[in-house]
Amino acid sequence: MSDPRTDAAGAPAPLKVVKLRHPWRNVFAVVIVILIVAVVYDAALRPAYDWPAVGKYVFDRRITVAALITLQLTVYAMIGAIVLGVLLAIMRLSPNPVLKAIAWAFVWLFRGTPVYVQLVFWGLLATIYPTLNIGLPFLPPIAQLPTDNALNTFWIAVIGLALNEAAYMSEIVRAGLLSVDRGQEEASTALGMSWAQTMRRVILPQSMRIIIPPTGNEVISMLKTTSLVTAVPFTLDLYTRSRDISSETFNPIPLLIVASLWYLLFTSILMVGQYFLEKRFARGLTRIDTGVPLTTEAIQTEEARLRAGEGPTDGTSGERR
């Protein structure tokens, strides 16, 4: 009696792959699509959304200028947060106990209090410190500047957002640094590198693939957190300007939609940038798909090569790697 797993010549017969059916998956997909269409149709006809007003204000000059200012707040705050976060993470991993204690206290303070409370506090900076003294500690100041003149509300908002975000960025960077194998640090020490050189040339570049994804999420989160700078008070950001316009028109819903559309636009752009950054720093770490289907015959051929002591092939041309 012939083996059904072999053909007439005795060679292994090709396997017949039967695609698994998922009937309920199609049913759920149809139901979800119907619900989405129903929601969109209802929103298109509901008068409270006032779509003509949305079209009128979406490119209003006040809104576009506020959107640009919101983007500036995000970029400046994230640059400061990333620089300070990297510094704090290195301090946390430093063998110096004083630096470790200072970094831990910073993270504890700014991560443990709400960002809105911090922004209100920074808005009262001129009340707490009417003048900014420039000079050495415990010595008469070289120069004195009124706080209101030295820092306007825009830069106070940037500082408040950056300091809060730096506490989170430091933990992200620290996790990325700890993800690098300790043998890399030992090899760098064996080559005569100092601790700072090891961090700058070996550890930091390798940890970027771990740092980039959560950093992208933090940038998107920062974009939305700028809506809280009214606590400073700074009133030229996107959300506050749309709220001020709605208080004039007594029609808040269309202006909320306008602000949401701009936030969605910026978020979509940032998500695309995050995707390409992740792809760049993940080079050499992901499996390369050759596009050639993996058949039973290919597996058996590869096993025969390995048993014969030959090297594995690259899966495309049959040449040994």
C-alpha positions as CSV (number, residue, x, y, z in Angstrom):
1,M,0.0,0.0,0.0
2,S,1.5,3.3,-1.1
3,D,2.0,6.1,1.4
4,P,-0.4,9.0,0.6
5,R,2.4,11.4,1.7
6,T,4.6,10.3,-1.3
7,D,4.1,10.4,-5.0
8,A,4.6,7.4,-7.5
9,A,8.4,7.9,-7.5
10,G,8.5,7.8,-3.7
11,A,9.3,11.5,-3.4
12,P,7.4,13.6,-0.7
13,A,4.2,14.8,-2.2
14,P,3.5,18.6,-2.0
15,L,1.4,19.7,0.9
16,K,-2.1,21.1,0.1
17,V,-2.7,24.2,2.1
18,V,-6.3,24.9,2.9
19,K,-7.1,28.5,3.9
20,L,-8.9,28.7,7.3
21,R,-12.3,30.3,6.9
22,H,-13.6,33.0,9.4
23,P,-17.3,33.5,8.6
24,W,-18.0,35.5,11.8
25,R,-15.1,37.8,11.2
26,N,-16.8,38.9,8.0
27,V,-20.1,39.4,9.8
28,F,-18.5,41.6,12.5
29,A,-16.7,43.6,9.8
30,V,-20.0,44.3,7.9
31,V,-21.7,45.3,11.2
32,I,-18.9,47.7,12.1
33,V,-18.9,49.3,8.6
34,I,-22.6,49.8,8.8
35,L,-22.3,51.4,12.2
36,I,-19.6,53.8,11.0
37,V,-21.6,54.8,7.9
38,A,-24.6,55.4,10.2
39,V,-22.6,57.7,12.5
40,V,-21.1,59.6,9.6
41,Y,-24.4,60.1,7.9
42,D,-26.0,61.2,11.2
43,A,-23.2,63.7,11.8
44,A,-23.4,65.1,8.3
45,L,-27.1,65.9,8.8
46,R,-27.1,67.0,12.4
47,P,-27.5,70.8,12.6
48,A,-25.6,71.2,15.9
49,Y,-22.3,70.5,14.1
50,D,-22.9,73.5,11.7
51,W,-20.6,72.3,8.9
52,P,-20.8,75.6,7.0
53,A,-19.3,77.4,10.1
54,V,-16.6,74.7,10.2
55,G,-15.7,75.4,6.6
56,K,-15.7,79.2,7.3
57,Y,-13.3,79.1,10.3
58,V,-11.0,76.1,9.5
59,F,-8.7,78.4,7.4
60,D,-9.5,81.6,9.3
61,R,-6.3,83.6,9.8
62,R,-6.7,83.6,13.6
63,I,-6.9,79.8,13.6
64,T,-4.0,79.3,11.2
65,V,-1.7,81.6,13.2
66,A,-2.7,79.9,16.4
67,A,-2.0,76.5,14.8
68,L,1.5,77.6,13.9
69,I,2.1,78.9,17.5
70,T,0.9,75.5,18.8
71,L,3.4,73.8,16.6
72,Q,6.2,76.1,17.8
73,L,5.3,75.4,21.4
74,T,5.5,71.7,20.7
75,V,8.8,71.8,18.9
76,Y,10.6,74.1,21.4
77,A,9.3,72.3,24.4
78,M,10.3,68.8,23.0
79,I,13.8,70.0,22.1
80,G,14.3,71.2,25.6
81,A,12.7,68.1,27.1
82,I,14.9,65.7,25.0
83,V,18.1,67.5,25.8
84,L,17.3,67.7,29.5
85,G,15.9,64.1,29.5
86,V,19.1,62.7,28.1
87,L,21.2,64.6,30.6
88,L,19.0,63.4,33.5
89,A,19.1,59.8,32.3
90,I,22.9,59.9,32.1
91,M,22.9,61.4,35.6
92,R,20.7,58.6,36.9
93,L,23.2,56.0,35.5
94,S,26.2,57.9,36.6
95,P,28.4,56.4,39.4
96,N,28.3,59.8,41.1
97,P,25.7,59.5,44.0
98,V,25.1,63.3,44.1
99,L,24.2,63.4,40.4
100,K,21.9,60.3,40.8
101,A,20.1,61.9,43.7
102,I,19.6,65.2,41.9
103,A,18.2,63.4,38.8
104,W,15.9,61.2,40.9
105,A,14.5,64.2,42.8
106,F,13.8,66.1,39.6
107,V,11.9,63.1,38.1
108,W,10.0,62.6,41.4
109,L,8.9,66.2,41.6
110,F,7.9,66.9,38.0
111,R,6.4,63.4,37.4
112,G,4.5,63.5,40.7
113,T,2.6,66.8,40.1
114,P,0.0,67.5,37.4
115,V,1.2,69.5,34.4
116,Y,-1.7,72.0,34.8
117,V,-0.6,72.8,38.4
118,Q,3.0,73.3,37.2
119,L,1.9,75.7,34.4
120,V,-0.1,77.7,36.9
121,F,2.9,77.8,39.2
122,W,5.2,79.0,36.3
123,G,2.6,81.6,35.4
124,L,3.1,83.1,38.9
125,L,6.8,83.2,38.5
126,A,6.8,87.0,38.3
127,T,4.9,87.2,41.5
128,I,7.3,84.9,43.4
129,Y,10.5,86.3,41.8
130,P,9.8,90.0,40.7
131,T,13.4,90.2,39.4
132,L,16.0,87.8,38.0
133,N,19.4,88.2,39.5
134,I,22.4,87.5,37.4
135,G,25.6,86.7,39.3
136,L,27.3,84.2,41.6
137,P,25.5,82.6,44.6
138,F,25.8,84.4,47.9
139,L,27.4,87.5,46.2
140,P,25.8,90.7,45.2
141,P,24.1,90.3,41.7
142,I,25.9,91.7,38.7
143,A,22.6,92.6,37.0
144,Q,18.9,92.5,37.8
145,L,16.1,92.1,35.2
146,P,12.4,92.3,35.8
147,T,10.9,88.8,35.3
148,D,8.1,90.1,33.1
149,N,10.6,91.7,30.7
150,A,13.0,88.7,30.7
151,L,10.4,86.1,30.1
152,N,7.1,86.5,28.3
153,T,4.2,84.1,28.6
154,F,5.2,82.2,25.5
155,W,8.6,81.2,26.8
156,I,7.2,80.6,30.3
157,A,4.8,78.1,28.7
158,V,7.7,76.5,26.8
159,I,9.8,76.1,30.0
160,G,6.9,74.7,31.9
161,L,6.1,72.1,29.3
162,A,9.7,71.2,28.7
163,L,10.5,70.7,32.4
164,N,7.5,68.4,32.9
165,E,8.2,66.4,29.7
166,A,11.9,66.1,30.6
167,A,10.9,63.9,33.6
168,Y,9.2,61.4,31.3
169,M,11.9,61.6,28.6
170,S,14.6,60.8,31.2
171,E,12.9,57.5,32.0
172,I,12.4,56.7,28.3
173,V,16.1,57.4,27.6
174,R,17.2,55.5,30.7
175,A,15.2,52.4,29.6
176,G,16.8,52.6,26.2
177,L,20.3,52.9,27.7
178,L,19.6,49.9,30.0
179,S,18.4,47.8,27.0
180,V,22.0,47.8,25.5
181,D,23.9,44.7,26.5
182,R,26.4,45.3,29.2
183,G,29.1,43.6,27.2
184,Q,29.1,46.7,24.9
185,E,30.2,48.8,27.9
186,E,32.8,46.3,29.0
187,A,34.2,46.1,25.5
188,S,34.4,49.9,25.3
189,T,36.2,50.0,28.6
190,A,38.7,47.4,27.4
191,L,39.4,49.6,24.4
192,G,40.3,52.5,26.7
193,M,37.2,54.6,26.3
194,S,36.0,56.8,29.2
195,W,32.5,56.5,30.6
196,A,31.4,59.6,28.7
197,Q,32.9,58.4,25.4
198,T,31.2,55.0,25.9
199,M,27.8,56.7,26.4
200,R,28.3,59.0,23.4
201,R,29.8,56.6,20.9
202,V,28.5,53.2,21.8
203,I,25.5,53.1,24.2
204,L,23.4,56.0,22.9
205,P,23.4,55.1,19.2
206,Q,22.4,51.5,19.9
207,S,19.6,52.6,22.3
208,M,17.9,54.8,19.8
209,R,15.8,51.9,18.4
210,I,14.2,51.6,21.9
211,I,14.0,55.4,22.5
212,I,12.4,56.5,19.2
213,P,8.9,54.8,19.5
214,P,7.9,56.2,22.9
215,T,9.5,59.5,22.1
216,G,7.3,59.8,19.0
217,N,4.3,59.2,21.3
218,E,5.5,61.9,23.7
219,V,5.8,64.4,20.9
220,I,2.1,63.7,19.9
221,S,1.1,63.9,23.5
222,M,3.0,67.2,23.9
223,L,1.1,68.6,20.9
224,K,-2.2,68.0,22.7
225,T,-0.8,69.1,26.1
226,T,-0.2,72.6,24.6
227,S,-4.0,73.1,25.1
228,L,-3.3,73.6,28.8
229,V,-1.0,76.6,28.4
230,T,-4.0,78.8,29.1
231,A,-3.0,78.2,32.8
232,V,0.1,80.3,32.4
233,P,-1.9,82.2,31.0
234,F,-1.0,82.1,27.3
235,T,-3.9,82.7,25.1
236,L,-2.6,82.4,21.5
237,D,-2.5,78.6,21.2
238,L,-5.0,76.8,18.9
239,Y,-7.4,75.6,21.5
240,T,-7.6,78.9,23.4
241,R,-8.1,80.9,20.2
242,S,-10.8,78.7,19.0
243,R,-12.5,79.0,22.4
244,D,-12.2,82.8,22.2
245,I,-13.8,82.8,18.8
246,S,-16.6,80.6,19.9
247,S,-17.4,82.9,22.8
248,E,-17.9,85.6,20.3
249,T,-20.1,83.6,18.0
250,F,-21.9,81.7,20.8
251,N,-21.4,78.5,18.7
252,P,-18.7,76.4,20.4
253,I,-19.2,73.0,18.6
254,P,-17.9,74.1,15.1
255,L,-14.8,75.7,16.6
256,L,-14.1,72.6,18.6
257,I,-14.3,70.6,15.3
258,V,-11.9,73.1,13.7
259,A,-9.4,72.8,16.4
260,S,-9.7,69.0,16.3
261,L,-9.1,69.0,12.6
262,W,-5.8,70.9,13.0
263,Y,-4.7,68.7,15.8
264,L,-5.4,65.6,13.7
265,L,-3.4,67.1,10.8
266,F,-0.4,67.7,12.9
267,T,-0.7,64.3,14.6
268,S,-0.9,62.5,11.3
269,I,2.3,64.3,10.0
270,L,4.1,63.4,13.3
271,M,3.0,59.7,13.0
272,V,4.4,59.5,9.5
273,G,7.7,61.0,10.6
274,Q,7.8,58.5,13.6
275,Y,7.3,55.6,11.2
276,F,10.2,56.5,9.0
277,L,12.5,57.2,12.0
278,E,11.6,53.8,13.5
279,K,12.3,52.1,10.2
280,R,15.7,53.8,9.9
281,F,16.9,52.9,13.4
282,A,15.5,49.3,13.1
283,R,17.7,48.6,10.1
284,G,19.5,45.3,10.5
285,L,17.3,44.1,13.3
286,T,14.2,43.0,11.4
287,R,13.7,39.8,9.4
288,I,14.2,40.3,5.7
289,D,11.4,38.9,3.6
290,T,12.8,37.6,0.3
291,G,9.3,37.3,-1.2
292,V,10.0,33.6,-2.2
293,P,7.3,31.2,-0.8
294,L,8.6,28.7,1.6
295,T,7.6,25.3,0.2
296,T,8.1,21.8,1.5
297,E,10.6,21.1,-1.3
298,A,12.6,24.2,-0.3
299,I,12.7,23.2,3.3
300,Q,13.8,19.6,2.4
301,T,16.5,21.0,0.0
302,E,17.9,23.2,2.7
303,E,17.9,20.4,5.2
304,A,19.8,18.2,2.7
305,R,22.4,20.9,2.2
306,L,22.9,21.3,5.9
307,R,23.3,17.5,6.4
308,A,25.8,17.4,3.6
309,G,27.9,20.1,5.4
310,E,27.2,22.9,3.0
311,G,26.3,26.4,4.1
312,P,22.8,27.8,4.1
313,T,21.5,29.5,1.0
314,D,20.1,33.1,0.9
315,G,16.7,31.8,-0.2
316,T,16.7,33.6,-3.6
317,S,19.4,32.6,-6.0
318,G,20.5,29.4,-4.3
319,E,24.0,30.7,-3.6
320,R,25.6,30.0,-0.2
321,R,25.9,32.9,2.2
